[in-house]
């Protein structure tokens, strides 16, 4: 059991280091800016807000414990032969400690197995994303998208994220060669996603929605009025394609409300007031079906922008206020240390950090043996206790006390001769 615990401990340290490198590799290969990272809810916020804090805390503890044990190797009393002998003596005399030792080792092993599986998930997930981004950067988009599909499936997290959605090379505004080349490249990426996930998949719907966001952003930043209208029209088209797919899927009211809100901005910008008000009403109706999926803030913000363009100052102010209120409530519900207690359990399995528990057990056993020594009448039992007390004293580096018990034991042996 001890050998298994040591192997699992070493594996957890190795996987922790690999996990750190895989996350770093992801940030480097994805070319995401700081703003992209902190507003990327499908991947980054899940890591940081749910298990990032606990994992980082436990990872640091694991690495520090490993370094400390490596530095103290050969000096630590728990690496000495006295420790193994003492454990045998204690478990031979006290069945309760034998059961406790087995239980602690079993719990520690299970904790480390759970932790290793968890970190392996992180290594696979972030490492797979990083590799896919790197392949995409070198022009192998189809292979990158296929790899990401396999990774998300194996990790049990088939989200709506694709390489084309998050990569800079998936943004049509950055394509070179004019409108024709832009349309051709966009069609290539969309076709690849449709072949991998299906024509009615949420991945394709999210891709269409992201295309609408990119055209909408370009329209807002454009200096030409005609360009604005054309880009807003294209954004509206992509939003409508995305909406068509989301309407065919269940439990997507949050995404549907967001699309209606975005479409209301596009319609208001094109002076299509009737469509703008219709989309605002549809967005508000969909919001009634949503409990809390993180889209409310964005929906109310976009509705505020649409009402502002339409000249409805009262509605605009009300929507912006609601968006701010949702932002505060989501911040209060966020639980970055949700899984921290589970990670703290793992620390109990670390050999170095369990030193105080071992010292407490050894001290209790020593006091018990010394009390037993005063009442033992059998000579063999008395000699056995002296021998055990000699071992436990030397183990605790109480050399004078160990010498005293050893001398008494030798004297008894000479008397018997």
N, C-alpha and C positions, 0 to 999 in steps of 0.2 A: 504493500500500500504506500509506503514511504517513497519507494522508487517511482511509482506511478505519479505521486504528488509532485516530486521533483521534476519529472519529465513534463508534466502539464504546466508547471510553473515556468520552466524554460521556454516551452512552446508559447505561453502567453506573452512572455517578454519579447520573443522574436516577432510574434504577430503584431504586438503593439508598435514596434519599430516599423514594421512593414505598413501598418495602418497609417502611421504618421507620414511616411513617404508617399503612400498612395493618395492621401488627401492633398499633400503639397504638389504632387504630380498633376492632380486634377486642376488645381488653381493655375498652375503654370501653363498647361496644355490648352485649357479652355479659353484663355485670353479674356477672361471676364474682368471687367473693371470692378472697383470697390462697390459702386452703386448697383451694378448688376448682381453682385454676390449677395448683398444684404436685402435685395428685393426679389430674390429667386426662390419663391416659396416651395416649389415642387421638389427641390433637392437640398439647397443649402440651409434654409430655415428649419427643415425637418431635422437635419443633423445638429445644428447649433442649439435650437430651442428645446428639443426633446431629449437627446442623449449625448450631445456634444460636451456639456459641462461635466457630467459624471464621468464620461469616458476620458476626457482630458485629465481630470483629477486622478482617476485610477491609473492612467497610463504613466503619469509623472511618478506616482507612488511606486509602480512596478519597476520602472527604470531606475529610480533612486535606490530601491531595495536591492536590485540586481547589482548595481555598482558598489553598494556598501558591502554586500556579501562577497563580491569579488575582491575588494580591497582587504577585507578582514579574513580571507581564506587562510587557513593555517594558524590563525590567532584566535578565532572564535571558539569558545569552549563547546559549542554545539557541533563543531566539526571534529572534536576529539574522540578518542576511543572510550573515554570515560562516559560520554553521553550514551553511546550504544549499550554499554554494560549497565549503566544506571537505569535505562529504560527497561531492560530485561529484568532487573532486580525489582523495580517498582511494580511492573505488571505481574510478576510472579507472586508477589505478596498481596497485591490489591487488585481483585478482579474488577472493581469499579473503574479504576484508572485504565485498565485494559479496554473495557467497553468504551470509555470516554475517548481514548486515543483512536480507536477504530472509527468512532462516530465523527470525531473532528476531521480525521483524514478523509473519510467518505464525503462529508459535507464540503470540505475544501476541494476535493477532486471534482465534485459536481459543479461547484462554483467556478472553478477554473475551466472545466469543459464548456460551461455556458458562456463564460467570458471569451474563450478561444473561438467558439462558434460565432459569437457576436462580432468580434474583431475581424474574423474571416469574411463575414458578410460585408463589413466596411471596406476591406481590402478589395474584394471582388467588385463591389458596387462602384466605388470611386476610381479604382484602377481601371475598370472597364470603361467608365466614362472618359477617363483621361486618355486611354488608348484610342478610343473612338474619335475623340477630338483631334488627336495627333494624326490619325489616318486621314481624317477629313482635311486637315491642313495641307497634306501632301497630295490632295486630289483624288483620294480613294473614297469618295462619298458613299457609294452603294455598300462597300464592305464595312465602312464605319457604322452606317445605319443598321446593317445586319448584325454586327457585333453588339451594338447597344440593345437591340431587340433581344438577343440571347442573354445578355447580362441582366437586364431588368426582369426577364422571365425566370431565370435561375434564382435571382434574389427575392422573387415573390413580390415585386413592386412594379407592376406594369402600369406606370403612370402615363400621362399624355405627353411627356417630354420626348423629343426626338433631337437628333443632331442638327437637322435643318432649323429647328425652332430656336435653339440657343446659340448656334454657331454664327459668327460674323459672316461666313460664306453663304449662309442661308438668307441673308438680308438682300432683297432685290435692289434696294437703293444703292448698294455697294457694287453691283454687277457692272462690268465694263462691256462696251460695245453697243450701247444704245438700247432703245425700247425693244427691238426684235430679239437681241441677245438676252435681254433681261427676261422676256417672256419665255424664251426657250429654256433657259436655266431654271426658272421657277417651275416650269412644267416638268422638267427632269426630276427635280427634288420631290415635287408632289406625287409624281407617278411612283417613285421609289417607296414612299411612305404608304401609298395606297396598295402596292403589291405586297408589302410586308405585313401591314396591319388590317387592310380591308378598306373598301370605299366608304363604309359608314362607321369607321373607327373614330374614337375620340382623339387619337393621335393626329389623324388628318384634320379633324375639326379644330384642334388646337393649332395646327400648322396654318390653317386658313385664318384663324383669329389673329395669330402673330403677324401674318402678312398684312391684315387690315391695320394692325397697330403701327406697322412700319410705314405704310402709306399715309396713315393719319398723322403720324409724327412728322413725316416729310412735308405734308400739306401745311401743318402748323408753322413749320420753319421756313416755308417758301416765301419769296419776296414778290412773286407775281400772282395777281388775282386769278387769272385764267388757270395757272398751274395749280393753285389751291383747289379750285373747283374740280379739276380733272382728277387730282390725287384723292380728294374727298370722295368722288364717285367710285374710284377704284377700291378705296378702303371700304365703302359701303357694300360693294359687290362681294368682297372677301368675307365680310361679316355675315352677309346673307347666306353664303355657302356654308360657313361654319354653323350658323343658326339652324340650317336645314338638317345637319347631321345631329346636332345636340337635341333637337326636338324629337328625333327618332330614338334617342337613348333615354333611359329612365334616370330619375334622381339627378338631374342636371339643371335644376332651377337656378342655382347660383350663376352658372356659366351663361344660361339663357338671359337672365336679368342683366348681366354685364354686357352682353352683346346688344340687347335692346338699348341700353344706356349709351353705348358707343355709337350705335346707329343714330340715336337722337342727336348727338353732337354733329355727326356728318350731315344729317338732314338740315339741321339749323344753320350750319355753315353754308349750305347750298341754297338757303332761303326757302326750303321746302317745309314751311311751318306746320302744315297739316300732318306730314309724315313724322316730324319731330315730336309733336304732341302725342301722336298715336304710339310712338316708340316709348315715350316717357310713361304713358299709362300702362303699356305692356310690361315695362321694367318694374313698375311699382306692384303690379299684380303678381309677377313672378317672385318678388321679394317676400310676399306674404307666405310663400311655400318654403322659404329658406329659414332654417334655424340659425346656423352660424357656420359658414364655410370659408370665411375670410374675404368674400367678395363684396360685402355690404359697403365697406368704406369706398372702394373703387366705384361701385355703382352710384352711390350718392354724390361722389365727387364729379363724375361725368354728367349726372343729371343736373348738378349745379352749374357746370359749364354750359350745358345746352340751354338751361333757363336764362343764363346770363346773356348768351347770344340772342335769344328770343326777346330779351328786354324785360323779363319777369324778375325783378329784383327781389321781391318777397320770397318767391319760390327758390330762387338761387341761394339766398341767405339761409333758408330753411334746410335745403339739401346739404350745403356746406357744413352747417351745424351738426346735422345728423352724421355726416361723414366723420367729423371730429369726435363725436361721442362714441362711435363704433371703434375708432382708433384707440381711444382710451380704454374701452372695455376689453378689447382684444389684448392690449398690453397687460391688463390685470389677469386675464385668463391664461396667459402664456406661462408655461411651467418649465423653465430651463433645467431645473433640478429634479424632474419628475422621477427619473430612474436612479437617482444618486444613492438611495438606500441599498439597492441591489449591488451597486458597485462597491459600496462600503463592506458588504458581506464578503466580496472577493478578497479584500485586504486581510481578512481573518485567515485566509489560506496561505498567506505569504510567510515563509519560514522566518525571515528576519524580523518582521513586524509582530510575530507571535512570541518574541523573547520574554516580555513581561509575564505572559500567561505561563510559560514554562518555568520561569523563576518562582512564581507563586506556588505552582504545584510542587516543585522540588523543595521549597522551604516548608510547606505543609507536611510533606512526607518525612523530612528530616526531623521535625518536631515530634511527629507520631512515633518514629522509630526510637528516638531518645526516651520517650515516655514508656514505650514497650520494654526497653532495656532494663529499666528499674524494677520491672515486675516479672521478668522471665526467670524461671527456675531451672529449666532444662539447659544443660551445658551446650549441647549441639545448637540449639536455637540461639543461645547467647552468643556463641562464636559466629554464627551466621549473621546475627544483627551487627556485631562488631565489624565484620567484613563489609557488610552493606553500608554502614556508617562511614567506614574508611573511604569507600568509593564515592559516596555522596559528598564527603568533605573535600576530597581531592578535586572532584568535579567543580565544586564551588570555589576552588582555590583557597580553601581554609586549611592551609598546609599544616599548621601547628595542631589543629584539631584532628586532622587526618593522621598525623604522626602519633598523637596520643592514643587513638583507637587502634592503630596498627601495632604500637608497642604493647598494649594490653593484650591484643590477640596473640602476639608472639609469646608473651609470658604465659598465657594459658596453654599454649602448645607445648612449651617446655615443661610445665608442671605435669602434663599428661604423659610425657616421655618418662 
